[in-house]
Amino acid sequence: MARRRLLSVKTRATLGGVAIAVGSLYALTVSYDIPQAELLRFLAGSLMLLVGAALGGILLIVVIKLSLALVRRLIQRFIS
C-alpha cells in the first residue's frame, strides 16, 4: 500500500528552490563580505518586486474578467 506524502511534489520543489536560494545568498554574503544592512535592503527590494508582480497579475485578471462580464451583460441586454 502506498504511503501518503506529507508534502506534495510541487511544495517540496518550491521549498527546495527556496533552500537553494537562501544557501546561495549566504555563500555570497560570506565570500564577498556584504554588510547585513545591504543584504536586507536587497531582500526587501526583491520581496517588494515579487509582491508587486503578483498583485499586478491579480489586478490584470480581475480587470479582464470584469470587462468580459460587462461585455456579456451588454450583449445579452441588446439581444433580448
C-alpha positions as CSV (number, residue, x, y, z in Angstrom):
1,M,0.0,0.0,0.0
2,A,1.4,3.4,-1.0
3,R,2.1,5.9,1.8
4,R,0.5,9.3,1.6
5,R,3.1,12.0,1.2
6,L,3.2,14.8,3.8
7,L,4.0,17.4,1.2
8,S,3.1,17.5,-2.5
9,V,5.7,17.3,-5.2
10,K,5.2,21.0,-6.1
11,T,5.5,22.1,-2.5
12,R,8.7,20.1,-2.0
13,A,10.2,21.5,-5.2
14,T,9.3,25.1,-4.1
15,L,10.9,24.6,-0.7
16,G,13.9,23.0,-2.3
17,G,14.3,26.0,-4.6
18,V,13.9,28.4,-1.7
19,A,16.6,26.5,0.3
20,I,19.0,26.6,-2.6
21,A,18.4,30.4,-3.0
22,V,19.0,31.0,0.7
23,G,22.1,28.9,0.6
24,S,23.4,30.8,-2.4
25,L,22.7,34.2,-0.8
26,Y,24.5,33.1,2.4
27,A,27.5,31.9,0.4
28,L,27.7,35.2,-1.5
29,T,27.5,37.2,1.7
30,V,30.2,35.2,3.4
31,S,32.6,35.2,0.4
32,Y,32.1,38.9,-0.6
33,D,31.7,40.3,2.9
34,I,28.4,42.0,2.1
35,P,27.1,44.1,5.0
36,Q,23.9,42.8,6.6
37,A,22.1,46.1,6.1
38,E,22.8,46.0,2.3
39,L,21.6,42.4,2.2
40,L,18.4,43.3,4.0
41,R,17.8,46.1,1.6
42,F,18.3,43.8,-1.4
43,L,15.9,41.2,0.1
44,A,13.3,43.8,0.9
45,G,13.5,45.2,-2.6
46,S,13.2,41.7,-4.1
47,L,10.2,40.9,-1.9
48,M,8.5,44.2,-2.9
49,L,9.2,43.4,-6.6
50,L,7.7,39.9,-6.2
51,V,4.6,41.1,-4.3
52,G,4.1,43.9,-6.9
53,A,4.3,41.5,-9.8
54,A,1.8,39.1,-8.1
55,L,-0.6,42.0,-7.3
56,G,-0.3,43.3,-10.9
57,G,-1.1,39.9,-12.2
58,I,-4.1,39.5,-9.9
59,L,-5.3,43.0,-10.9
60,L,-5.0,42.2,-14.6
61,I,-7.0,39.0,-14.2
62,V,-9.7,40.9,-12.3
63,V,-9.9,43.7,-14.9
64,I,-10.2,41.1,-17.7
65,K,-12.8,39.1,-16.0
66,L,-14.9,42.1,-15.1
67,S,-14.7,43.6,-18.6
68,L,-15.7,40.2,-20.1
69,A,-18.7,40.0,-17.7
70,L,-19.7,43.6,-18.7
71,V,-19.5,42.7,-22.4
72,R,-21.5,39.6,-21.8
73,R,-24.2,41.5,-19.9
74,L,-24.3,44.3,-22.6
75,I,-24.7,41.7,-25.4
76,Q,-27.5,39.9,-23.5
77,R,-29.3,43.2,-22.9
78,F,-29.1,44.3,-26.6
79,I,-30.1,40.8,-27.9
80,S,-33.2,40.4,-25.8
